[in-house]
Structure formats: structure tokens, C-alpha cells
């Protein structure tokens, strides 16, 4: 399982076509993590546009 923390860079899971259509390979930064007991964990992502979005771990992937 992937472990992420606040400050990590992420992008939309490239295996979810409707998300890729919206944000492509845009890189965002994790700025918040909600209840880690949630399965999958829920994070808040800050996109370059200044918009924030809450996404589950299976909806994002880390930038290596």
C-alpha cells in the first residue's frame, strides 16, 4: 500500500479516465489528511490553480 503524507506531490490516478480528462497529469500537493481510519484514506489536494479538492488514496498517485 502507498503511504502518503502532507507535503507530498501527487497527480490524479492515471487509470481513471474521467479524472485524467479533467486534470491530466497536473501535479498537486497534499495539504491535509482526514481521519486516517477511513478506508481508503481521504486527503486534501492543492492544485496549481489554487483550487483544493478532497480525494481518496485510490484516486491519486504519488509523483516519484
Secondary structure as GFF3:
##gff-version 3
##sequence-region A 1 64
A	DSSP	beta_strand	9	12	.	.	.	ID=ss1
A	DSSP	alpha_helix	17	23	.	.	.	ID=ss2
A	DSSP	beta_strand	28	33	.	.	.	ID=ss3
A	DSSP	beta_strand	42	46	.	.	.	ID=ss4
A	DSSP	beta_strand	52	56	.	.	.	ID=ss5
A	DSSP	three_ten_helix	57	59	.	.	.	ID=ss6
A	DSSP	beta_strand	60	62	.	.	.	ID=ss7
###
